[in-house]
Amino acid sequence: MPELPEVETIRRAIEPCIVGARISDVSLLDPSIAGPEGPESLQAAVGATVRAVLRRGKHLILLLNGNRGVVLHLRMTGAILLQEPATKARVRAVLSFSNGEKLLFNDMRRLGTIRHYQDMKPLLQRLGPEPLDEDFTADSLKESLSRHRIPIKAALLDQHIVAGVGNMYADEALFLARIHPMTPARNLDIPRVASLWKALRQVLTDAIGSKGASVSTYALPNGEHGTAHFGFNVAHKKGEPCPRCGMALQRVMVRKRGSYYCPTCQPPSGDTAGG
Ligand SMILES: [Zn+2]
């Protein structure tokens, strides 16, 4: 499913196509994509000019005048395309622009949403810090984790603690930092949090450089695939040898999410939290 690197890759691809253009039409083939506000709410965006294309966590934001915005959330299988897909299409919405560009929201599992916000502030403030921003530091992460006794894997997926990290990149970062996914978040001391902070920024930066991971339905808006998954050490690799020590990688459920790790390189700390 699309996480920060995938959404950022999409943002970079569509930004030059639609910034400065007016939204000329919003066509919903599946009205449920508009969320609880209903399809009428999206018509308020028609006629507005796209001032910028932003990403916040896993949200893609078309910023309009007056701090309004159209927010696309891809969830499990959502994809943004700049042209009709060749195969496996499940187009749920089409945004048309005054310069002739179109954004198609394709979604096999119909979990993604497009919503219009009169004011973007509440959504932006509700999310935790951006892991690649300068003010996200090892100290600020430690401060935040110290308030949570949940497993560190679950803490990394909590969008209030850090925005944009999902299952794949959390597993990859914990592997690099040699931390067992069930370790209680608040038990990690500063050196271990610093390792994790560094690992998080590394896996996310590398994945953006590889244009995201096409492990499931994710593709770029032009249909190309990302290659970040070719660099994965543990994610989706149960039973394969650990690239560091050769031990078979394992999968454990942490709060209903399958988590991949090396039992040797990421030993339990003796104080593992309940799943
Ligand atoms: Zn290992």
Residues whose N, C-alpha, C, O or C-beta is under 5 A from the ligand:
A	BS01	ZN	C242 R244 C245 G246 M247 C262 T264 C265
